[in-house]
Amino acid sequence: MISFNIIEMNNSRFEKWTEKKVIDKLKSMGIKFEKNQFLKDVKSFYSAEDLSKHWREKFPIYIKDDWEDDFIWEAALFLWEKFAPDIINTEKLDDMMQAGYDLIEKGNYSEGFNLWFKVWEHLKKRFTPEMRSITDAEIVFLGMSQSLYNWCQDFESELLNAGLNDQSFFKKRIEYCNDFCNLFPATDDLIIVNMKRAIAESYFYLDDIQNGIDSFQKLINEFPDSAWGYIGFGDMYSHMGLSDSIPIDLKKAKKIYQTGLKKVKDSMERGYILERLGNIEEIKKERDLTRKSGG
């Protein structure tokens, strides 16, 4: 993923500018900047972009060219970093997200997820009880590089990849996914199913088998028409071979898949279950051949 640091790029453009010079330029364009009011405004707006839009609506602005048009947002971002760096704006969160992607891609999971959990905690302060789905919540984060909807799902899947290298990340995955489901229960069923499947799956990876079984059973009871609860549950006993405490049990996996086939009506999702059942038959054939050859 290509990433860029919005604030760093902005500061590099202003490296020879002082706060006074930026403020004087804003005033020359018609924006009556006052530091005390600015420090109040940064607590009322999520982003420097929102603040710059507020200035455009409040003041009669004189713009000569495209550079001055861009300058208004860039100045808001520059002054925010100078005067109120502890108040985290959307641009800063966007940069933190991208930095997390870069670190995780390089295998630096600890530092990358430390950043992402900080982002998550900042975002949670913006969420309100009326935001029942992740789509509702997108209004509080309109990033330039990433959407909240996509990032929240990437967070879960990247925690899986990290957990395969360090099991402690499976505990973080359970924590995050539980948090997400509690905050946004009205999110699209497919995302909620994936989050709850991730929780159950993570318990299995942690060898907490009973909690894993209970979590899959709750998922199946809540979403009996979704193939992914049955598939996720069956996968724990089929080809994954997670640990010595979870030996492959094709008979058990087949029974779970077949239960799903009876419950699920959607033809495409039934097809995914049938693929799993076909995989079991292939595994059986390979085992039979191995036995016959004396392997």
N, C-alpha and C positions, 0 to 999 in steps of 0.2 A: 504494500500500500504506500502510495506517495504521500508524504506528510510535509507540513511546513509549520513553522512557529509564527503565528500571527503577530504576537506582541514583540518578538525579537525582530521580525522584519520591520515592524512599525518603528521601533526604537532606532534601528539602523538608519532609517530615513531622517530621523530627527536628531541624530547624534551631535550635530552642531547647533541645535536649537536649545534655548533655555526655556524654562517654564514661562518666564515673562515674555519672551519673544512670541511663543505660541499664543499666549493670552492676548497680547497686543494685536496679533494677526486676526484672532477671532473677533475682537472688538472692532477692528477696521472693516470687518465683513458684516457688522450689525448685531453680533451676538454679545449681549451685555453680561459678560462673564463676571461672577462674584464667587470667590473661593468658598465662603461659608455656605452659599446656596448650592454650590457644586457638591460639597461634602454631604449635604442632605439628599441631593438628587441621586448620588451613587447608591444610596440605600433604597431608592424607590424604583430603580430600573435594573433589569437583569444584565444588560449589555451596554457597551459604549455605543453600539449602533442604535439601540433604543433611545439612549440619551441624546444622540445627535439628531434623531428624528424629532425629539421633543424640542430641541433648539430651533429646528426648521419651522415647526408649527408656532412657536412662541414669538420669534423675532422676525422682522423684515430683513432678510439676508441678501447681501449684494455679492453675486458670484460673477467673476469675469470669465472663467474658463473651467475645463474639466478638473484641472489640478486643484482649484479652490473648492470645487464640489466634493472631491475626495477628501480634502483636507479636514473638513468638519468632523467626520468620523475618526480620522486618524488622530486629530487633536484631542478628541474626547478620550480615546484609548490611551494616548500618551499621558495626559494629565491624570487620568484614573490611576495609572501605574505610579506616577510620581506622588500624588497626594493621598491615595487610598489603596495601597497595594494589598492590604489585609482583607478588603472586601472583594471577594472573588467574582469576577464577571464571566459572562458566557464565553467571551474570547479566551480567557485564561483557562476555563474548563475544556474548551475545544483543544487548546494546546496540550493540556494534560492528557486528554484522551489520546491524541496522536503520539505523544511521547511514550505513553503506555504501549501502544501498538508496536512502536519501534523496539522498545525494550523486550517485549514478549517475543517478537519475531526473532530477536537475537538470542533467545533462551534465557534472558535475565528476568525470570518469572517473579521473583520476590520483589524487586524494585518496580517492575511493571504493574503488578497487581496492587502494590502499595499505593501507587498513583491512582489506579482505577477505583479502589475503595475510597480514597479521599474524594474523588469526583462524585462517587455515589452518595457519600455523606453530605456533600454540598448540595447535590440535586435534591436529596430528600427534604432539605429545608425549604425547598421551593414547592414541593408537592402539597396539595390540599386534599381534604377528605372528598371533595367533589370530583377529583380526578380519579375515576374508577378504573380506567384503562390506560395503558401506556400511550395510546393515541391521544387521549385527553391531555396527558402530561406533556406532550411534545411542545405545547405552547410556552413552557418555561425554559426550553432549551432549543434554540434554532442555530445550531452550529454551522460554521462555514465548511467544515471538513467532514462532519459526521452527523447522522441523525440519531436521536435518542432511541428510536424504534429499533434501528439496526444494531447500535452499540450494545444495548441491553442483551440482545441475543448473542452477540459476539462474546460478551462477558462470560456467559454460561459456557459456551463451546470452548473458549480458550482456557477456562478453568479445568475442563476435562483434559485437554492436552497437557496442561501443567501437572495435573494429578497423576498422569501416567509416569511422570518423572519423579514426583514427590507427593506422597499420599496426603500430606497435610493440606494440599490444595483441594482435596475432596471435602474436607470439613468446611473450607471457605465456600466451596460450591453449594453445599447444603445451606449454609447461612445466607448466601446471596439469593438463591432461588426461593427460599422460604420468605425472605424479605420482599422479593418481587411479587410473589403470589398474594401475600397479605396486603400489599399496597395497591395492587391493580387486579383485583379478582374478576373484573369485567373485560379483561383483555381477550383478544381472539382465542378461541378454544385451543387451536393448534399450538400457540405459544405457551399457554398455561399447561397443556399436556406435556410439552417438551420440558418445561421447568420442573414439573412434578416427577416426570420420568427421570430427570437428572438427579433429583434428590434421592429417589429410590435406588437408582443405579450407583450413586456415590456411596450409599450405605453398604452395598455389596462389595465395592472396591475396598472399603475400609474393613471388610470381614465382619461387619455388623449385620449378619444375615437376617436375623429376625426383624429388625427395623426395616431392612430392605424389602422383605416379603410383605410386611404390614403396609409399607408405603405403596408398593405396587398394587396391592389389593384395594387400597383406598382409591388409587388412581383409576383402576378398572371399574370400581363401583360408581365413581363420580362421572366417568366418561366411558360407559359400556359400548358406545358406538364407535369409539376411536380404536384403530388398529394398533396404535403406538404403545399403549399400555401393555397389551398382550405381547407385542413384538419385543419390547424392552425387557419384560419379565422372562419371556422364553429365552432370550439371548443370554441371560445370566447362566443358563444351564446347557446351552448348545455349543457354539463355536468359540466363545470368548475365552473360557478357561482362565478366569480372573486370578485365582489363587489356589493353593493346595486345599484350602478349606471349602472351595466350591468346585468339586470335581464335575467334569462334563457328565450330564445326565440327559441323554437324548430322548429317553422315554418321557421324562418330566417336561422337557422343552416342547416335545410334540403335543403333549396333552394341553399345554397352555396355548400353543398356536391354534390347535383345533377348537378350543373354546372360543378364541377370538373369531375364528371363521364362522362359527354359529351365531355370534352376536353382531358382527359388523356387517352393515348393509351396503356401504359404498363399494362399487366394483373396483375402483383403483386401489383402495386400501386393502380390500380382500386379496388383490393381486400381490401386494407386498407380503401378506401372510403366507400365501401360496409359495412365494419365492423362498421363504424361510423353511417351509415344509419340504420343498424340493432340495434345499441345502442339506437337510437332515438325511434324506435318502442318499444323497451323494456321499456324505460322511460314512454312512453305513456300508455302502458299496466299497469305499476305500478301505475300511476296516476289514471287511470280509476278504478282500484281495490280499491284504497284508497277512491275515491269518493263514490263508491258503498257501502263500509263498513262504510261510515260516518266518516272516519278519516280526 
